[in-house]
Amino acid sequence: MILRPRKDDHLIVGKYVGKIVVGIGLLMAIPLLTSLVFGEWDTALDFVIGMGACFTSGYGLQVLCRTEKDLRLAHGLVVASGSWIAATLLGAIPHWLSGHEGSYLNAMFDLMSGYTTTGLYLIQDLDHISYGLNMWRHLLTYAGGQGIVVIALTFLVKGTAGAYRMYVGEGKDERLLPNVIETARAIWLVSLTWLGIGTAALTVTGLALGQGPVRAFLQGLWVFMGAWSTGGFAPQSYNTMWFHSPIYEIICIVIFVAGSFNFALHWALWLGDRKELRRNIEIMSFTVTALITVSIATFGLSHLGVYPDAVNLFRKTFYQVISAHTTTGFSTIYSRAFVTQWGPVAMLATMLAMAIGGSACSTAGGIKGIRIGVLTKAYLQDVRSMISPDSAVVVERYHHIRDMVLEDRVVRTALMITLAYVTAYAVLTVLGVLLGYGFTQAAFEGVSAASNTGLSCGITAPDMPNLLKWAYIVAMWMGRLEFMSVLALAGHFYAIVRGK
């Protein structure tokens, strides 16, 4: 029997959603300040209106939903998924007011793409948007990479047992430190340290390429945010191809590969455990699948003769495929080049890389390397069991921060999430075909959206069907939260209607 949520349940959910909405309003202070510095008064007003909407809604919810009760796991899942909807609705206000979005739906699409670190966008005339709006685009994808719940845990929520349930609801389940609030702050410590180093490296490179100091710094900052968050947003429509610099590309690769690694791995390295890089199952899985996908794409492109020499072939192939594998979405080729030049073999390799994705508890999306590693270990365990004596007990182990024994529970969870992603990829592919797109293109764009990658073969555009926009919004949201908290939110509403 399904129980209908009580008043206390609604109060708990409302209170914590309100806290997260306030956090979104506070984030808008940074693009507001940017607009004021550059004298963009209209843009500044847009953010004042957006902040007003966030503070009114957020504090209003906290006043209306006063309660001292803590969250249960179900509450945490509902808060995590519900707050992303609220953050998208309210965070889209400055986008819509800017005049660069064709509709509020387009603005919501771009916000969800940013929060989920996807990188697909519908904003028009990207090369001429204001400094303030560009700052907001990249800030929201940087914040979304750490998690908007992590923001709330860092600054706005006290350390309670319920805090961990919100953290889990956002697709994370690893504590770097015993206290989840301290874990959230550790995540920000890692990210902000990388922010300083990465921005400095990109700024110096931009200066060497002939950019002025302000432009080099801002573009270095924004490109870092897009790379570290594996979000793929860039300050111009040509993405990172705009720089035409091998050095810039190498720095980007280092940043987005690092951004795709588990925060627990970063913390282990931070504490001096360098051996973790060699032993971790996610690093091993990523290395193997990256080699396979890059090799397949290189094979396909070499037969087509798209690039004139081996250096260009490797440079283009490696950048695009690793960008796909980390679910970053940075690109140094035109979107339509995937269709007109790369051909089905290289596109298939890129889709496979996007589908697998990066590491769990990172800024990356996709199925995740640890699940591929766990399922591979389970397969090998079954093979060993079949060829071992009947009396033998076959135990499979793997290393992820610590040595672990492979349990049926872990395999079952990995398989469930993997099937959920594969189902999402298939549904979006079928929908794209039904709306008139070719199978390969529909599959490429669908996998990109659901895996939170952001590479496009040309389907994502302001004039795409509204139904596909809604489908991609939902897919980005579900993929980023790894389905469970979204299903919990759906179950919450079902219980309200049909519960006893």
N, C-alpha and C positions, 0 to 999 in steps of 0.2 A: 504494500500500500504506500502511495506517495502522499506525504504530508504537505499541506499548504503552508507556505512561509507565514510566520506570525509577524506582528507589528515590530517586535524587537529585531527580527531578521532584516526588515526593510530599513530600520533605523541604523543598524550597524553598517549595511552596505552604503546607504546614503552618506553617512558621516565620513567614511574613508574615501569614497569617490570625490566628495567635496574637498578633502585635503589634497588629492592629486590634481584636481582642477585648479586649485589655488597655486600649486606648483607650476602648472603651465602658464598661468598669469605672471608669475615671478620671472619665468624664463623670457617672457616678452620684453622685460626691461632691457635686455642686452640689445636686441634690434632697435628698440626705441632710442637708446642712447646712441647707437650707430647713426640712426637717422638724424638726430639732433646735431651730432658732430659734423655731418656732411650737409647740413642745412636742408634736409628733405622734409619739409614741414607737412606736406600731405601724407607722406608715409608715416611720419611720427604720429599724426592724428589717427591713422588706421590702427596703430598699435595701442594707442591710448584707449580707443574703443574696444579693441580685443581684450586688453587687460581688464577694462571695466566689466566686460561680459564674464570673464573668468572669475574675477573676485566676487562679483554679485552672485553668480551661480554657486561658486565654491563655498563662500562663507554662508550663503543662504542655506545650502544643504546642511552645513554643520550646525546651524542654528535650529533648523527644523528637525534634524535627526540627532538630537542630543541623547547620548547613552554612554554608560560606563562599561558596558559589556564588551568583551574582546571577541575577535573574529575566530570562527571555526574554519576548518579547511574549505568547506563549501562557500563560506562568505569570502574567503581570500580569493578563490577562483573567480567568483562573480565580480568582485571588486576589480580584479586585474583586467578582465575582459571588458567590463562595463566602462571602466575609466578610460580605456583606449577609444571607445566610441565618443564619450563626452569630450575627450581631448581633441579628437578629430573635428567634431562639430564646432567647437569654440575656437580651436587653433586655426581653422580655415578662414576666420573673419578677416584678418589682414590681407590674406591672399585675394579674397573676393573683392574687397574694397580697393585693391590696387589697380583694378581694371585690366589685369593681364590674364584673367581667367574667363572663359566663355560662359560659365555658369557656376552656381554654388556647388553643384555635383563635381565639376572639374576641380574646384578648390579643395573639396573633401578628398578627392582622389589623390591630389598631390600631398596633402597632409598625411593621409594614411600611408602613402608610399614613403614619405620621409620618416615618420615614426617607426615604421616597420623595417627601415633601412633597405628598401627595395630599389628606389632610384628611377622608376618609370615616372614620367611627368607629362602633364597636359598644359602647363603654363605657356603662354604665347609671348613671343618676342623676348626670349630669355636673355639675349645679349644686351638688352637695354633696360632691364629692371633696376630698381633702386638698390643702393648699398644696404639699406635696412632690410629690404625683402630678401636679398641674397643672404644676408647674415641669418635671417630667420629660417630660410630653407636649410641651410647647413647646420645651424644650431639644433633644429628639431631632429635631424637625422643623427647628429652626434649624441644628443640626449636619448633618442630612441634606441640607439645602439647599446647604451648602458641599461636602458629600461626606464620608463617614466615612473614605474613603481619604485625603482631604485632611487630615483630623485626624491620621491616622497619619504622613503625610509631614511635617506641621508639627512634631510633637513626638517621634515615636517611631522614625522611619526615617532612616537616613543618606542623604546625597545620592549615589545610585548611578545607573547607567544604567537599572537595573531599576525605580527609583522612578518614572520617567516612564511605564513600561509599566503600572504600577498606576494611575497618573493617567489614562491613556488608557482603561483598562478601565472606568473609572467614567463614561464618556460625555463626557469632556473631551479636547480635543486642542490647546488653545492655551496657549502659555507666555507669561505676562506679562513674565517675566524669563528670562535665559538658563538659569538653574538651576531645575529643577522644584521643589526644596524652597523656594527663594526665591519661586517662583510661588505655592505653597500658602500661604506666609506673607503674600504680598501680597493674596491673596484674603481672608484673615482680617483684614488691616489695613483693607481696604475695608468688610468686613462689620461689624467692631467699631466703626468710625467712624460708620457708619449706625446701629448699635445705640444709641450714645450720643445722637445727634441725634433719631432717631425716638422712642426711649423718652421723652426729655425733652418732645418735642412732645405726645405722647399723654398723658403724666402731667399736664402743665399743663392740657390740655383736660379730663381727668378731674376735676381739682380744680375747674375752672370749672363742671363739671356737678354739683358737690356731693359728690363722693366724698372719703373721708378720705385722708390722705397715703399710708398704706401700701397701701390698696386701689387708689388711683389709680396708684401706682408699679408694683405687681405686674401690674395689668391692662394698663397701658401697655407694660410689658416683654413680657408674653405676647402681646398683640395685635401688637406690632412683630414678634416672632419669627414669628408665623403669617403676617404680611404680607410681610416681607422674604424669607422662605424660600418664598413662594408656596405655603405649606402649608395654610392655611385653618383650622388648629386655633384655637379661641377658648375662653376660660375658662368660658363658659356655653352652654347649649343653644340660646339664641336667636341665637348668633353675634353679629355686629356690629350686628344689628337691636336688640339689647338697649340700646344707647346712645341711640338715637333722636336722633342729633346729626348735622346736615349737616357741621359742622366736623370731627368725628371721622371721618366717611366720606371727606372730601376728603383728610385726612392719610393715611388708609389707602390711598387710591388712589395718592397720590404714592409711598408706600413700596412697594406691591406692583408698580407699574409699573417703578419703579427696580430692584426685586429681580428682575424678569423680563428685565432687560437683561444682555447678555454681560459677564462680568467683565473681558474685554479692553477693552470700551468704557468701563467704569468707570475702568480704569487709564489709558486714553488721556486721559480727562477729568481724572483726578487729576494727570496730567503737563501739563495745560494745553491740550490739543488740543480746543478747543470745536467746531471745524469737523466733527469726527467725527459729531456729532449730526445734522448735515444730510446728510452724504454716505453714512453707513453703510447698506448694503443691508438689514440687519435692521430698522433704525429706519424706513426707507421702507416695507418690507413690512408691519411692524406697523401703521403709520399707515393704510395703505390698507385692510388687512383689518379693522382696528378700525372704520373709518368704514363699511365695507360691512356688517359684522355688526350694529353699533349701529343703522344705518339700517333694516335688514330687521326687527330686533326692534321698533323704534319704530313702523314701519309696521303690523306685525301687531297690536301692543297698542293702537294708536290706533283701529283698526277695531273692536276688541272693547270699547273704552270702559272698560277696567279701572280706570284712574286718572282722577280727576276734572278735572285741569287739566294744562297743559303742563309746569309745573315738576315736579310729582310724577311725571309720565310720564318725563321726561328723567332725573330723579334715580334712579328705580328701574331704568330700562332701562340707563342708562350704567353704574351700579355693578355690576349683575349681569353684564352682557356683558363689561366690561373685567376683572372678577374672573375670568370664564371664560377670556378671551383670554390672560391672564397665568398661567393655571392655578392661581390662588390658591384659589378656592373660598369666599371670604368671601361672605356673603349678607345682605341686609336684607329678605328675604321668607321665608315659611314654605316648607319643601321641597315640600309638596303643591301650593303655589300655582303651580308650574311647570305642573302638570297641570290644575288646576281653574280657573286664571285666565289663564295666559299663552297657552295654545293652541299648535297645531302650528307656526305660522310663527315665533313668537318662540322656541319651544323649538329649532327647527331652526337659527336664527341663533346661539343659545347653544351648541348642539352643534358648529356649524362653528367658532366661536371657540375652544372647548375643544380640538377636534381639531387646529387649527393650533398653538396654544400660543404660548410666548414665544421667547426667544433661545437659541441654542446656548451651551454653557459658561456657563450661568446657573443659578439655582435653579428655573427653570420646566421644565415638561414639554411634551408634544405633539410634533408633527412638527417644529416650529421655523421661525421666520421666515426664516432664511437659506436653508433648503431650498425654501420657497415662492418666495423671490426668485430662487434659482438656476434652478429649473424654469421660472419665468416668463421669465427671461433666455434660457434655452435654446429655449423656444418662439418667442420673438421672433427669435432668431438663425435658426431654421429658416425662419420666414416671410420674413425678409430674404434668405436664401439662395435661396428659391424665386423671388423677384421680381428678383433680381440677375442680371447676365450670367453665363454658364457659367464664364467665366474669373475671375470675381471671388472673392476670398478674404474671407469675412465673419468678422470677429473681434468677439466680444462681451466687454466688460469690465464689472467690477463693483468696488465699493469695500467692503472689510471690514477696517478698521484700516489697510490699505494697498491700493493699486490692484492688481487681479488680472485675469488673462485667464481667461475661462471655458473650462475644459478638459473633454473627454469624461469623464475620470476623476471629476471633481467632480460632473458631472451624473449619472453612473451611481451614485455613492455616495448622492447625495441621493434619487434615485429608489428605490433599494433600501430605504433607511430609511423613506421615505414609504409604500411598499407594505407594509412590515412593520407600521407603525402602522395603516394602513387594514385590513389583515388582522385585526389584534388587535381593532379596533373591531367588525368584522363578526362575528368568532367570538363575542365576548361578547354581541352583540346577538342572535344566533341562540340562544345558550344561554339567555339571559333569556326569550326567547319560548317555548322548549321547556319552561321551568320555570313557565310560566303567566302571565308578565307581558305587557302590551301592547307592541306593536312600538316605539312612540315612547318609552315609558318605559324599555324594555330598552336601546334605542339610547342614550338620554341617559345612563343610569347606566354603561353599558359604555364609552362614550367618556370619561366623567368618570374612571373607574378607570384605563383604559389611558393616558390623557393626563396622569395625576397631577394632576387638577384638584380633585376633592372636592365639587363641587356635587352635590346629590342631589335626586331628584324623589320620594323616599320608599321606594325599594326597599331601600337599605342599612339594615338594622335587625337587632337581635340574633336575631330569629326567621327571618331569611332562610335559604334552603336552604344546608347546609354546602358543597355542590358549588359554589354561586355564590361563597361566601366564599373557597374555595380558588382558584377561577378569578380572582377579583379580586386576591387576594394575588399570584399569578403574574403577572397583567397589570401590576400596579403595579410589581413588581420589574423585569420586562422593559422596561416603558416608561421607567422612570427610568434604566436602564443602556443604553438605546437598542439593546437586543437582542443586539448583537455579543458582549459578554462572557458573556451567558447562554447563547448558542449555543456559545461556546467551552467553557463548563463542561459542557454536554451532550455536546459532542464529546470532552471529557476522559474522562468516564465511559464513553462508547461505546468509546473506545480501550482503556480498562482491561479491558473485557469482550471486545472483538472484535479488538483490536490484535495484531500479530505480534511 
